[in-house]
Every structure is written in C-alpha cells, then in structure tokens.
C-alpha cells in the first residue's frame, strides 16, 4: 500500500484542510448558526458587524446564518451526486474496458450519448417534470445530477482499464484461474484508484456547481437554504445594483473555496500519476529540499522520486534523470 | 473517413435518444405533469391551445404509445415543435428569433477564450518552473468561481459602480433594431461585459489543461531534437504546441456543452435575450412545448459543434487517418 500514499505537497494539504473545514460545517453548520436563516426581523442592508458577521440582506435576514445552514444541503447533494455518479462510472467503465467486445461497444455508445447531451438543459427538463415535492428532496436531485454526470468518469476509467487489461500481472491472474470479478476488482481495481479518486473529485465539483446553478436559477425549491438559493434571492433583490457585496460574496466564495479545495487535491493526484508534473509545481526552495538541482528547462524535466530504500539510487537520481524519455 | 462516419453515427444515435427522451419523459413521469398542466390551463387559454397540447403530449386521447410516437416523429420531421403556451406563437418561430443572440454571444466568447487560454497555456508550459507558476492557484480559484457569481460581481463593479460597461440588455432599448451603425455599435458595447465574463471563467480551464500537456510534450525526444537541429525557439514551441493541443481540441466537445449551460446563466444575469432566457421562463411558466423545443435545439446545436470539433481533430491529427486503414 506504500505506493498509494498521497504526496504531501502544500497544495494537497491546503486542499484537504479547506475541504475538512467545510465537511465539519456541513455537520455542525445548522447548530452553530446564531439566528434562524428565515428570521427577517433584523434591520435590512446592514454591513458586516459584530452582531451580524456577514451583514443582513435587503429582507432583513442574517447572511452568516444562511451561509452556515445552507452549507449542509449544498455539500450533501454534491457528495451524493458525486458518489452515485462515480459508482455508475466504475460499473460502466470497468466492465466496458475489461469485458470488451460487444459489451464495450454498447457501453461506450451509452457514455458517448450522455457525454454529448448537455447536462444542465437535460437536468432542467427532468427537474421541471418532477412533482414539486420531489424537487426539494436532496436525494432525488443528487441522483438526477448523477445521471447526467457519470459519463466522463466512465470514459477515463475504460481507457485505463483497457491499458491495464493486457499487462502481465493481469495475464498471470487469468492463467492462475482467478474469476473475472476477482480480476476486475482485486487486480485491476486498486491500480485504478488514483484515476478513480480524481474522477470522484471532479464529479463532486461538477455536482456542487450544477446544483447551485439550478438553485440560482430558481429551479429547485427556493425556500430551502443552500448557497445557490442564497444567490437566487440576492439576484432577485438586485443585490448587485445595491452594492451589497456582503450578501453576494459569501455564498459565491464558499462555492469557489469548495471547488478550489477539490481541485488542489486533484492536482496532488495528477502529480502522483504523472511524475513530470511533480517537480514543476515546486518553488526553488522546495526543489532544493527534494534534491532536484535545477529548474526544469528544455530536455530536462526533473522527476522527483520518493527516497528509495537503496541509497545508491538517491545519489544518482538528479543526474541520471536529466533526460526523460 | 471511417472514423468520421462512425462519429456521425454516434451523433445520429444521440439525436434519436434525445428525441425519444423528450417523448417519454412527460408521459412516464410520476405525478402526470401534463394532466396537471391541462387542469391548470383549462379556462385560461383557448380550447384550440388545449387541444394542441393534448395532441402533442397524447394526454387523454387513449392512443396507443406507438401511434403517439409516430405522430410525434411526424411532427418533428415537419419542423413542428408545437405551440408555446405563454408566447402563443409556434415554438419554432420563437426559437428562430432568439437563437442568434445566443449563438453570437457564446460563439465569440468560446473562440476567444479557447485561443487566448490555449496560447497562455503554451507560454506557461514553456516557461514552467519560473515565477509565472504563481498563476496556477489564481487560475484554479477563478475556475472554481461559479460563473453566475463572477458575472454578478463584474456587473456590480464595472457596470454599476464604475460605469465602464452598460448594465444589462443586448442593446440600448431606445435605439430601433436594424442594420444601422448606431444599433450595431450598441450591440457590441453591450456584448463586451458578457463576453469578458465568459472568458474569465472558461479561460483558466484551457490554460491549465494546455500547460500540463505542454509540460509533458516538451519532455519528448522530438522537441529536444528540434532544439539540437538549431531551430529557432519560436519554431520549437510551435512544434511542441501543435502536438500538445490535441487533447484540448478533443475536450472542446465537452466544453461546448458546458458553455451552452453557461449561456443560460449569462442571459439570466445580463438580462440578455436568447435561448437560455426563454428556457428559464419556460420552466417558470410550465410551458412544456417551449421547454421541449429548446432542449432539442440546444442538444442538436451541441451535437453539431461536437462534430465540427471531430472534423478539426481529423484534419490536425494524421494518426486518426492512418488508423482507419487497419
């Protein structure tokens, strides 16, 4: 399992930290909110102050409380959709890539169809036919989003499975007589983990984005608080024209921070998969610490290696890796 | 050529799936949305309109499904998308008057951000490891800003506070639309901020993707060879960039879908006319014929754009041509 360690680059650490903060807020947000998000008994249009950390809205509601309460639904829908879509893409991608033949053809066609149909319009159409009670159900919305968002992951997983399928270790497992399912999930599966993780992050990112977009357009239940509905109310009350940055800003920045944290973690995974990207993200000091002598330039792409148990390799590394094939 | 034909087949199939989904959804959804709609509309619109909706969605006609499907396809082939409930004009007419705004705005923004973003990516991939790498976290953050948020902030700052750009609309409502210079100038002026906002949010993606590909490509032997031959720096970058750009073009297909989704928001935020604005209103008014027509139009446009991207890929990458021989 040593090879599955996530690189400890500052990018990844920052990303994980931000994401953890939001996950904690998802759990405790509604409990620590100082006021009810619906209460409109405050003075409207207050700038941020000690009593109202993020000010109040035109409707006299507390922005900080709305942000805390809204965190839960935003994150829950994003994660439900992200996980559901990833499971779908594993099933489709892995079986298409491993079984091949006609199964592959039809599954690839299926994912190509879903890739080509634009997600948001499809989502809007499905959503508008849903009974109005179901439009507020995070589980239903999550699954509908997953339905529109699994295809990309499936395509990437299929490609990787196909390249793994003919490697020697899989061949060996087949000769030993391991079952097809065992080869798929025990032999090939673990080798797909980095790509899987990256596809999961990407799908959660997509889901959070598309869910808040739906909510912003007022197409979900606008009386339930999430970051999208906060922006919906800000937009419909012309917060931009009244220069109410404290109302518009927080939900948008929160969504962006969640997105950035996922992207940063994804960078780490990218660098883990592709060693050529690893050293290029380092500062001069980081490079020196990692034992990479020069900054990357033509014909020389430094590749960082984790210290190997054989001391000789570490000494040779910088010079020998001067030219990467 | 075979590869292009196969892609064409996939798109034709996708188009058929879209058409069929459009047919099935209102009929199989729990809660019978069409029946409810007819209930709500009765007495508010003309009986002909109710009859048209019934005919289009097969509600209360007790026709077998396959006959309904046949009628539906027959209507589509003749370009009949039904009557819009709220606009009381044929859906196809409403769409044809609005689509050019969307195509113009999104098309211009997409091309500019692809060209600028990819060029920046080439540059940053070439000079990687220098101080310029600080753009990466900034670009990542820009990319994760939800588009509608970015758009609203831009309006707040540059249109509302500093008055550098007009606030909203596609042109000055006091000018008569037509081929006059004043009108064209007004359209251009009003298009600047929307285009800028789309650029800001989609440019980062192109840039980051291209930079990563460029770094990978620059490590290849043929780039080193190009330098060893003594080619001028510019030619070397050109060599590498041409090879690194292929995944970006393949991604263009995916991006078109995202951009179209984005257009729904642009139009909402800037009060810009177009298909997205129609769509949001159609949902709000439960105007199902209009909703369906827009969905078909958007999907077909995206499919067409995808095919164009495929053709471009075919022209640029000789390997796709030789692969068809095997």
Interface residues (C-beta under 8 A of the other chain):
Chain A: X11 X109 X112 X113 X115 X116 X117 X118 X119 X120 X121 X122 X124 X125 X126 X127 X128 X129 X130 X131 X134 X152 X205 X209 X210 X212 X213 X216 X217 X218 X219 X231 X234 X235 X239 X240 X241 X243 X245 X248 X249 X251 X252 X255 X256 X257 X258 X259 X260 X262 X263 X264 X267 X270 X274 X276 X277 X279 X280 X281 X282 X295 X296 X297 X298 X299 X301 X323 X324 X325
Chain B: X10 X11 X13 X14 X17 X18 X21 X22 X25 X26 X29 X30 X31 X33 X128 X129 X130 X133 X136 X137 X140 X141 X143 X144 X145 X146 X147 X148 X149 X150 X152 X153 X155 X156 X160 X161 X167 X212 X215 X216 X218 X219 X221 X223 X224 X227 X236 X253 X254 X257 X258 X260 X261 X264 X265 X268 X269 X279 X280 X283 X284 X286 X288 X291 X292 X294 X295 X298 X299 X302 X303 X306
